[in-house]
Amino acid sequence: MKRKIPSTIALSVFEAAARHGSFARAAAELYMTESAVSRQIATLENYVGVRLFSREKKQVELTELGSRYAAAIRPGLDEMEAQTLALMNSRNGGGVLELAVIPTFAARWLLPRLHAFRAAHPRISVNIGERADPFLFRGTPFDAALHFDDGSWEGVHKVHLFDEEVVPVVSPRHHDVRILHDPGRLAEVPLLVKRSRPEAWQRWFALAGCTPGSVVPTMRFELYSTVIDAAKAGLGAGLVPRFYIQDDVRRGELAIPLDLPIRHEKRYCLFYPSHRPVSSVVAAFESWVVAQAAAFSAELAEDRGGAP
């Protein structure tokens, strides 16, 4: 059965015109004449039998149906382009990996290690997009994601990397770390926390066997990276994942006054969609990141004295 799909040229021209709100700007982007853009859109309108643009006094504006159609086809065109580029780059072991990552995870764990992947696979390009929350792969350009496990992930293969441990940190330049070995004294320090985990300090003090009169975070932040920066600036004690601050502790920029971790807060995993065949690019990245996670877990165990 023949598919009822318009010319991809006409669709690309329409998408560009819809995005710019101008035939002239679409023509400049596509290296076409404005009249050629107009003819392609007229051809598309004849094909679908719907007016996509209103035209008045040399001005064009998307109709309501045109606006909805543009929004609907754009993800498909993006996906076609991404898959075509990946296929073109697949020669000689090359390719493109579109990877979604949690923002702080990207900055503090992935990027410092990514040079090793590039050295091992110089023909694979990695494009990184930040996604703070779980998402559905359909309708996105992403081939894989480094993210925390969550029940909202659907239609994915999941590869566990490591669990999260949350520990308190302070700046040794601004605080006497020896005094803060006592959880009661730590409770007197301004408490910094990630906004999405307001109860984290209460859980930590319960683990430490301390029941201070009031455990109210002094400052809340959207990202762990900001919590870490605030702790470095001496604004108080932050409660953050150990793997985000491992290097800061080694450099002496942060200290863990009392190493009692809240364990298994989150499980970090590699996800990739189950509705697509596993590409050689995704397979190469999976092999590399699993090895990196294993080495990193061993480093963490060594840092905390070999505790499991």
Salt bridges, closest charged atoms under 4 A:
GLU15 OE2 - ARG19 NE 2.94
GLU15 OE2 - ARG74 NE 2.74
GLU29 OE1 - ARG19 NH1 2.98
GLU29 OE1 - HIS20 NE2 2.52
GLU45 OE1 - ARG55 NH2 3.12
GLU79 OE2 - ARG276 NH2 3.65
ASP143 OD1 - ARG276 NH1 3.61
ASP149 OD2 - LYS158 NZ 2.89
ASP163 OD1 - HIS160 NE2 2.77
ASP163 OD2 - HIS264 ND1 2.86
ASP163 OD1 - ARG267 NH1 3.31
GLU164 OE1 - ARG197 NH1 2.60
GLU165 OE1 - ARG242 NE 2.76
GLU165 OE2 - ARG263 NE 3.27
GLU165 OE2 - ARG304 NH1 3.14
ASP176 OD1 - ARG178 NE 3.38
GLU188 OE1 - ARG185 NE 3.48
GLU222 OE2 - ARG195 NE 2.77
ASP247 OD1 - ARG250 NH1 3.75
ASP248 OD2 - ARG108 NH1 2.71
ASP248 OD1 - LYS232 NZ 2.78
ASP248 OD1 - ARG251 NH2 2.76
GLU253 OE1 - LYS232 NZ 3.18
GLU253 OE2 - ARG251 NE 3.14
ASP259 OD1 - ARG242 NH2 2.78
GLU265 OE1 - ARG197 NH1 3.29
GLU265 OE2 - ARG203 NH1 2.10
GLU299 OE1 - ARG250 NH2 3.87
ASP303 OD2 - ARG250 NH2 3.06
